[in-house]
């Protein structure tokens, strides 16, 4: 236990240092060619360059805040899903909320022009998808983990098919906007959208953190958790609803960004153990680090037209996760 606590402290120190370093580089990096000294002066409200102030506060700072929101929310939702379903390979998409939110966003892009309509429909469709998965996965009065997993696959496929139909229907006109939602990007984040998303995510973060102790007991199994005095249904509903809100709010401003909710909590669970009181905050911090790093990599690769961030996370996350599973399998053999 003491060893895990020590590893958690080192992990927190490393991730914190990495976050602040990457955040500083992210604010200074860009295609505008503005010197870092001007950016720093604008950050301290002592800048004389209006261009530097505009770039910092209207482009780079919203991008950083969106990256933090998305990374923390997706990783935290993934950690909660892995604990609730007692499956280290679970992630936010298990409830269908990612594809449902993407469908809502694409629907709003097609029929509405308001940015806030986009967020509303992304959240609404994401929650409806999560509700559908939970309803199909329920067997009598209990929620079957296996049935829920299969229901999530079905709902994801259904929503993905409708998104594909929308993309086919619009052909070239509006195609770039749809690609944005299917591959993920931080290019279109504004302070208004970010404020709404934070207003949704922060209460969901708090709800998940407050459920950490109950989720620890739930790892022992539903029957044992029930005899320990845990309201299994309440904890599960609270965790799934919070994860759905976090994921939908993130997708509404950044599109679908994969592997963050799967890889980050899985790796940290190996390092610090399954105790959610340590795992949840570290997952949120680790997710923020990964998304900020991926965004920085996408801009370095193509400064004028950044690569979709979902492409970067998939290219980095998929091989790394496959290698991790292979090494674990070899160790167990």
Secondary structure, 3 states (H helix, E strand, C coil): CHHHHHHHHHHHHHHHHHHHHHHHHHHHCCCCCCCHHHHHHHHCCCCCCHHHHHHHHHHHHHHHHHHHHHHHHHHHHHHHHHHHCCCCCCCHHHHCHHHHHHHHHHHHHHHCCCHHHHHHHHHHHHHHHHHHHHHHHEECCEECHHHHHHHHHHHHHHHHHHHHHHHHHHCCCCHHHHHHHHHCCCCCCCHHHHHHHHHHHHHHHHHHHHCHHHHHHHCCCHHHHHHCCCCHHHHHHHHHHHHHHHHHHHHHHHCCCCCHHHHHHHHHHHHHCCCHHHHHHHHHHHHHHHHHHHHHHHHHHCCCCCCCHHHHHHHHHHHHHHHHHHHHHHHHC
